[in-house]
């Protein structure tokens, strides 16, 4: 929650939403306030289950932050990119290839988007650990650390945990089954809520990359991703009918999807949906995209085995990506996926429009 007298922060003026009639995905809206009672959870379980097993993404509303508090978070999220001098940014660059996490700055042109045409990413992000005091931060960001700490805790306890309880109930497991694997105070090196800026590219780069900013992927390597909706369109999901559809902006809503770790833990019952980021529609191409994301991974010491005691999984069967004895620890999967993403040479996949890499013995597919 906002303090009575928060430190002054320059206002971030969000761009206007697109006015174009795009082909938007029809995503379920989940009222998180309903998750506070047993009756509400019983109502939400089939809604969330069916949504995640079809489109793979849902909106969440009534999550506990007001529009004013949401606006304040975007004000703060802009600080690492607009109030920190470039030379100071370099001091806080993340050692991604050495430590396998994004804490600190990931500068632009770190990931290869299209190696054949030499296209690199145009994304800056600044990631923090769950414990925001775990590492130093740029001077301009330090006054806002109490608010960022409160924001991280809000995401974890008021958004993530209710979602995890609903998923556990959908598997006919005790409510706390997944919550117990996602603790806030012992989350290891996992980073949580990076603000992200996607910058515009040159016309030549757009032509070479066919307007794709991030290839189709299931690069959400964790359990759950919470994206705070922002107005510049760009996120698309691959719908069940094989068509790419845009994700619509809803004021003060959250866009939630599951990732690799949830697929492993649920034996393929919840698979991550393929999604990508493309050039914004024509009426928004003069704007950069500022995003706020809460990436969640299981505790570092969790072995990513299917929850085989689930009555649901026992009925429908378990899809294993690896033998149980080869199941990676959460910490190992996070490190290896982070180190290799956008940095290793991909091989042609089994389908014409795919490329593949192998991480800890598991085939990871990228979609062109």
Order of alpha helices (4+ residues) and beta strands (2+ residues): beta-alpha-beta-alpha-alpha-alpha-beta-beta-beta-beta-alpha-alpha-alpha-beta-alpha-beta-beta-beta-beta-beta-alpha-beta-beta-alpha-alpha-beta-beta-beta
